[in-house]
Amino acid sequence: MALWAVAFLGTTPIGGPIIGWIGERFGPRWGLGLGAVATMSVGLWAAHALRPRSAPAPATSITAQAAADLESPAA
């Protein structure tokens, strides 16, 4: 049941009291600012992680010399 609650609530039971303490100690703007910094950090990390990777150049099965040999008439 505890695991279900954590899956349903996420990290709110952990982060909520921390942000509440920061808001009480330093003011609500600091709590909101910390949330904004955390959101931007995760967003930048996700954008970097989900960025398409460049694929390596496909390998050719024929070399330049072999292509030249195929084009020239056999003697």
C-alpha positions in Angstrom: 0.0 0.0 0.0 2.9 2.4 0.7 4.4 1.8 -2.7 1.1 2.5 -4.3 0.8 5.8 -2.4 4.3 6.8 -3.5 3.6 5.9 -7.1 0.3 7.9 -7.0 1.7 10.9 -5.2 5.2 11.0 -6.7 7.7 12.9 -4.6 5.2 15.3 -3.1 5.4 13.7 0.3 9.2 14.4 0.3 9.4 17.7 -1.7 6.3 19.3 -0.2 7.7 19.8 3.3 11.1 20.9 2.0 9.6 23.6 -0.2 7.2 24.5 2.6 10.1 25.0 5.0 12.0 27.1 2.3 8.8 29.2 1.7 8.4 29.7 5.5 12.0 30.5 6.1 12.9 32.6 3.1 9.5 33.6 1.6 7.2 32.2 -1.0 9.2 33.7 -3.9 12.2 31.5 -3.0 10.0 28.4 -2.9 8.5 29.2 -6.2 11.9 30.0 -7.7 13.3 26.7 -6.5 10.4 24.9 -8.3 11.1 26.9 -11.4 14.8 26.1 -11.3 14.0 22.4 -10.8 11.5 22.4 -13.7 14.0 24.1 -16.1 16.8 21.7 -15.1 14.7 18.6 -15.8 13.3 20.1 -19.0 16.9 20.8 -20.3 18.0 17.4 -19.3 15.0 15.8 -21.0 15.6 17.8 -24.2 19.2 16.7 -24.2 18.4 13.1 -23.5 15.6 12.9 -26.2 17.7 14.7 -28.8 18.0 12.6 -32.0 21.4 11.1 -32.4 23.1 11.3 -35.8 23.3 8.0 -37.4 26.7 6.8 -38.7 27.2 6.9 -42.5 26.1 3.7 -44.2 28.9 1.4 -45.2 29.2 0.8 -48.9 29.7 -2.7 -50.1 31.7 -1.7 -53.1 35.0 0.2 -53.1 36.1 2.9 -55.5 38.6 0.6 -57.2 36.0 -2.1 -57.6 33.5 0.4 -59.1 36.2 1.6 -61.6 36.9 -2.1 -62.5 33.2 -2.6 -63.2 32.9 0.4 -65.4 36.0 -0.2 -67.5 35.7 -2.8 -70.3 37.6 -6.0 -69.8 40.7 -6.3 -71.9 
